[in-house]
Amino acid sequence: MSTTHAIGRRKTSVARVFLKEGSGAITVNKRDYKEYFPTGTLRYKVEQAFALVGNTGVYDVVVNVEGGGITGQAEAIRLGISRALCEINPENRVVLKPEGLLTRDPRMVERKKFGQKKARKKFQFSKR
């Protein structure tokens, strides 16, 4: 089987995901994903699509991810894996779509405005 390629994004993170049949090894930026993601929650997010479809341990995953923090990266990887699984077998879409794994989360950080401390926070107001 050839390698399936998909892209996942979340906030400023971009994950390029490559799926091919194998033993179930997941590599993120040339490191094992259990080493790359320290918490169980983030590991669960990466494995979630496989668990729902029932393909745990069937595909080898190689991921190049950049930008953002580790939570955004984990969710970008989840979207990329979900898209790749749908490309391999369109029937997976029926399982993944209701769980929201094929939806690109559009929320981004609001820009800082001039004359303010942050996006919405103002400088301290002094009456006198």
Backbone as CSV, one residue per row, in Angstrom:
resi,resn,N_x,N_y,N_z,CA_x,CA_y,CA_z,C_x,C_y,C_z
1,MET,0.843,-1.192,0.000,0.000,0.000,0.000,0.878,1.241,0.000
2,SER,0.434,2.257,-0.708,1.195,3.495,-0.754,0.904,4.349,0.473
3,THR,1.683,5.394,0.632,1.535,6.305,1.764,0.420,7.306,1.480
4,THR,-0.434,7.515,2.487,-1.509,8.500,2.379,-1.091,9.754,3.117
5,HIS,-1.280,10.909,2.484,-0.838,12.184,3.043,-2.048,13.068,3.337
6,ALA,-2.039,13.723,4.507,-3.109,14.665,4.859,-2.530,15.768,5.735
7,ILE,-3.228,16.910,5.759,-2.772,18.051,6.559,-3.846,18.398,7.578
8,GLY,-3.401,18.659,8.820,-4.314,19.101,9.865,-3.813,20.409,10.445
9,ARG,-4.752,21.297,10.783,-4.371,22.591,11.356,-5.200,22.885,12.589
10,ARG,-4.616,23.646,13.524,-5.317,24.106,14.721,-4.545,25.297,15.259
11,LYS,-5.211,26.441,15.457,-4.564,27.689,15.848,-3.416,27.982,14.888
12,THR,-2.175,28.019,15.334,-1.061,28.276,14.412,-0.263,27.017,14.117
13,SER,-0.762,25.854,14.555,-0.059,24.589,14.326,-0.472,23.985,12.989
14,VAL,0.510,23.441,12.287,0.262,22.751,11.026,0.932,21.385,11.112
15,ALA,0.140,20.322,10.890,0.659,18.957,10.964,0.532,18.286,9.604
16,ARG,1.648,17.772,9.082,1.644,16.970,7.865,1.717,15.516,8.298
17,VAL,0.671,14.757,7.961,0.518,13.381,8.444,0.685,12.417,7.276
18,PHE,1.499,11.380,7.474,1.716,10.338,6.472,1.331,9.000,7.085
19,LEU,0.338,8.316,6.486,-0.147,7.030,6.982,0.228,5.921,6.014
20,LYS,0.735,4.808,6.535,0.930,3.613,5.718,0.750,2.391,6.612
21,GLU,0.410,1.288,6.013,0.160,0.066,6.788,1.427,-0.358,7.498
22,GLY,1.258,-0.808,8.748,2.422,-1.210,9.534,2.016,-1.740,10.892
23,SER,2.862,-1.465,11.887,2.683,-2.049,13.217,1.981,-1.121,14.206
24,GLY,1.696,0.117,13.808,1.013,1.050,14.709,1.935,2.047,15.376
25,ALA,3.157,2.211,14.868,4.104,3.170,15.445,3.722,4.594,15.025
26,ILE,3.698,5.502,15.997,3.390,6.899,15.710,4.635,7.727,16.019
27,THR,5.163,8.404,15.002,6.368,9.210,15.141,6.029,10.663,14.880
28,VAL,6.376,11.538,15.839,6.123,12.971,15.704,7.473,13.693,15.724
29,ASN,7.800,14.381,14.638,9.078,15.091,14.513,10.267,14.198,14.872
30,LYS,10.273,12.997,14.306,11.343,12.003,14.471,11.504,11.505,15.906
31,ARG,10.457,11.676,16.721,10.446,11.150,18.093,9.162,10.363,18.292
32,ASP,9.187,9.405,19.214,7.981,8.657,19.531,6.951,9.609,20.142
33,TYR,5.684,9.426,19.809,4.665,10.374,20.280,4.496,10.343,21.791
34,LYS,4.807,9.217,22.432,4.706,9.144,23.901,5.799,9.977,24.566
35,GLU,6.896,10.154,23.875,7.978,11.012,24.366,7.675,12.485,24.056
36,TYR,7.067,12.733,22.878,6.786,14.104,22.434,5.653,14.740,23.241
37,PHE,4.584,13.958,23.503,3.445,14.451,24.282,3.492,13.864,25.682
38,PRO,3.786,14.697,26.689,4.014,14.181,28.041,2.756,13.712,28.775
39,THR,1.581,14.288,28.477,0.388,13.953,29.249,-0.488,12.939,28.526
40,GLY,-1.266,12.222,29.305,-2.172,11.217,28.757,-3.271,11.809,27.897
41,THR,-3.719,13.014,28.250,-4.785,13.677,27.490,-4.349,13.938,26.055
42,LEU,-3.127,14.429,25.886,-2.629,14.726,24.540,-2.414,13.440,23.742
43,ARG,-1.948,12.393,24.412,-1.763,11.101,23.737,-3.110,10.546,23.285
44,TYR,-4.121,10.725,24.135,-5.469,10.253,23.791,-5.985,10.980,22.548
45,LYS,-5.740,12.290,22.465,-6.188,13.064,21.304,-5.561,12.546,20.016
46,VAL,-4.283,12.173,20.091,-3.585,11.662,18.909,-4.159,10.298,18.501
47,GLU,-4.504,9.453,19.478,-4.994,8.094,19.198,-6.498,8.032,18.942
48,GLN,-7.224,9.115,19.219,-8.679,9.100,19.238,-9.319,8.602,17.942
49,ALA,-8.839,9.063,16.798,-9.423,8.666,15.512,-9.280,7.159,15.284
50,PHE,-8.118,6.606,15.623,-7.903,5.170,15.457,-8.836,4.370,16.364
51,ALA,-9.024,4.845,17.603,-9.877,4.145,18.560,-11.331,4.116,18.073
52,LEU,-11.824,5.232,17.524,-13.208,5.294,17.050,-13.441,4.398,15.836
53,VAL,-12.460,4.384,14.933,-12.586,3.585,13.712,-12.296,2.108,13.989
54,GLY,-11.507,1.843,15.011,-11.144,0.463,15.348,-9.926,-0.022,14.597
55,ASN,-9.048,0.899,14.224,-7.824,0.557,13.484,-6.570,0.735,14.336
56,THR,-6.667,0.602,15.636,-5.508,0.781,16.501,-4.460,-0.275,16.180
57,GLY,-3.225,0.186,15.907,-2.124,-0.735,15.623,-2.078,-1.246,14.203
58,VAL,-2.844,-0.662,13.289,-2.865,-1.120,11.896,-1.952,-0.270,11.010
59,TYR,-1.884,1.043,11.305,-1.124,1.967,10.458,0.070,2.562,11.201
60,ASP,1.168,2.740,10.455,2.306,3.514,10.950,2.065,4.971,10.571
61,VAL,2.307,5.876,11.511,2.056,7.295,11.281,3.365,8.061,11.445
62,VAL,3.700,8.881,10.459,4.843,9.787,10.544,4.289,11.196,10.420
63,VAL,4.602,12.050,11.406,4.045,13.395,11.449,5.164,14.425,11.518
64,ASN,5.045,15.476,10.704,5.876,16.671,10.832,4.938,17.777,11.291
65,VAL,5.185,18.304,12.483,4.298,19.338,13.015,5.125,20.536,13.444
66,GLU,4.587,21.738,13.206,5.296,22.958,13.583,4.304,24.029,13.976
67,GLY,4.759,24.968,14.789,3.944,26.105,15.186,3.065,25.800,16.386
68,GLY,2.733,26.852,17.138,1.808,26.717,18.254,2.380,25.969,19.435
69,GLY,1.503,25.586,20.355,1.891,24.823,21.543,1.555,23.359,21.359
70,ILE,1.808,22.562,22.395,1.625,21.119,22.246,0.162,20.718,22.137
71,THR,-0.751,21.462,22.765,-2.175,21.128,22.659,-2.672,21.371,21.236
72,GLY,-2.328,22.524,20.669,-2.705,22.812,19.289,-2.090,21.821,18.321
73,GLN,-0.862,21.408,18.599,-0.195,20.427,17.736,-0.896,19.077,17.805
74,ALA,-1.277,18.650,19.014,-1.966,17.366,19.168,-3.296,17.379,18.422
75,GLU,-4.028,18.488,18.504,-5.314,18.569,17.827,-5.145,18.681,16.312
76,ALA,-4.065,19.301,15.857,-3.767,19.360,14.424,-3.451,17.957,13.897
77,ILE,-2.707,17.185,14.681,-2.376,15.809,14.303,-3.651,14.972,14.236
78,ARG,-4.545,15.155,15.214,-5.820,14.410,15.244,-6.626,14.675,13.969
79,LEU,-6.702,15.944,13.547,-7.439,16.290,12.328,-6.776,15.665,11.101
80,GLY,-5.444,15.716,11.053,-4.717,15.134,9.925,-4.918,13.630,9.821
81,ILE,-4.857,12.933,10.952,-5.068,11.479,10.967,-6.498,11.157,10.535
82,SER,-7.472,11.925,11.028,-8.875,11.695,10.671,-9.094,11.861,9.170
83,ARG,-8.496,12.910,8.595,-8.642,13.142,7.157,-7.994,12.021,6.352
84,ALA,-6.831,11.555,6.818,-6.132,10.470,6.116,-6.936,9.172,6.172
85,LEU,-7.554,8.882,7.330,-8.373,7.675,7.461,-9.584,7.722,6.540
86,CYS,-10.169,8.909,6.348,-11.305,9.063,5.435,-10.875,8.905,3.980
87,GLU,-9.637,9.299,3.698,-9.111,9.144,2.343,-8.879,7.667,2.026
88,ILE,-8.417,6.915,3.026,-8.175,5.481,2.848,-9.495,4.732,2.683
89,ASN,-10.456,5.009,3.588,-11.751,4.319,3.554,-12.862,5.337,3.804
90,PRO,-13.643,5.702,2.783,-14.704,6.714,2.949,-15.768,6.344,3.993
91,GLU,-15.887,5.061,4.334,-16.861,4.643,5.346,-16.488,5.136,6.740
92,ASN,-15.217,5.463,6.948,-14.780,5.997,8.244,-15.405,7.352,8.537
93,ARG,-15.795,8.068,7.488,-16.380,9.400,7.639,-17.653,9.361,8.495
94,VAL,-18.439,8.302,8.343,-19.697,8.145,9.077,-19.440,8.077,10.585
95,VAL,-18.309,7.501,10.971,-17.965,7.372,12.396,-17.319,8.648,12.932
96,LEU,-16.425,9.265,12.154,-15.636,10.408,12.625,-16.392,11.733,12.597
97,LYS,-17.283,11.917,11.635,-17.985,13.193,11.472,-18.836,13.561,12.690
98,PRO,-19.663,12.658,13.238,-20.478,13.029,14.415,-19.641,13.362,15.654
99,GLU,-18.437,12.834,15.739,-17.551,13.113,16.876,-16.825,14.442,16.715
100,GLY,-16.946,15.071,15.548,-16.331,16.378,15.309,-14.858,16.312,14.951
101,LEU,-14.371,15.149,14.550,-12.945,15.005,14.252,-12.578,15.456,12.836
102,LEU,-13.581,15.729,12.007,-13.290,16.198,10.653,-13.530,17.694,10.511
103,THR,-13.869,18.351,11.612,-14.143,19.784,11.583,-12.886,20.559,11.948
104,ARG,-12.498,21.487,11.091,-11.350,22.358,11.363,-11.812,23.421,12.352
105,ASP,-11.227,23.449,13.542,-11.610,24.422,14.566,-11.118,25.807,14.139
106,PRO,-12.025,26.748,13.858,-11.611,28.033,13.287,-11.105,29.052,14.302
107,ARG,-11.190,28.723,15.595,-10.832,29.720,16.613,-9.345,30.042,16.583
108,MET,-9.048,31.336,16.478,-7.665,31.796,16.471,-7.515,32.869,17.543
109,VAL,-6.291,33.217,17.865,-6.027,34.257,18.850,-6.409,35.607,18.246
110,GLU,-7.164,36.386,19.009,-7.582,37.709,18.542,-6.379,38.647,18.566
111,ARG,-6.304,39.527,17.562,-5.141,40.393,17.479,-5.177,41.482,18.548
112,LYS,-3.997,41.955,18.940,-3.868,43.060,19.896,-4.197,44.360,19.176
113,LYS,-5.001,45.213,19.842,-5.344,46.505,19.260,-4.459,47.595,19.844
114,PHE,-4.170,48.615,19.041,-3.356,49.734,19.512,-4.159,50.514,20.557
115,GLY,-3.453,51.111,21.502,-4.107,51.861,22.567,-4.683,50.967,23.650
116,GLN,-4.400,49.663,23.569,-4.863,48.711,24.580,-3.705,47.822,24.976
117,LYS,-3.851,47.199,26.169,-2.792,46.346,26.684,-2.730,45.021,25.929
118,LYS,-3.919,44.424,25.668,-4.029,43.174,24.910,-5.182,43.318,23.920
119,ALA,-5.743,42.192,23.485,-6.825,42.258,22.506,-8.047,42.978,23.063
120,ARG,-8.394,42.674,24.309,-9.578,43.298,24.912,-9.266,44.069,26.185
121,LYS,-8.171,43.719,26.855,-7.807,44.394,28.102,-7.311,45.808,27.803
122,LYS,-7.770,46.744,28.614,-7.366,48.138,28.430,-6.247,48.491,29.419
123,PHE,-5.573,49.599,29.139,-4.630,50.119,30.108,-5.406,50.607,31.326
124,GLN,-4.756,50.618,32.485,-5.439,51.033,33.712,-5.884,52.486,33.589
125,PHE,-7.139,52.748,33.986,-7.721,54.075,33.880,-7.535,54.821,35.199
126,SER,-7.018,56.023,35.107,-6.843,56.858,36.286,-7.682,58.105,36.149
127,LYS,-8.589,58.272,37.086,-9.497,59.420,37.020,-8.765,60.720,37.345
128,ARG,-7.808,60.649,38.276,-7.057,61.863,38.658,-5.570,61.635,38.492
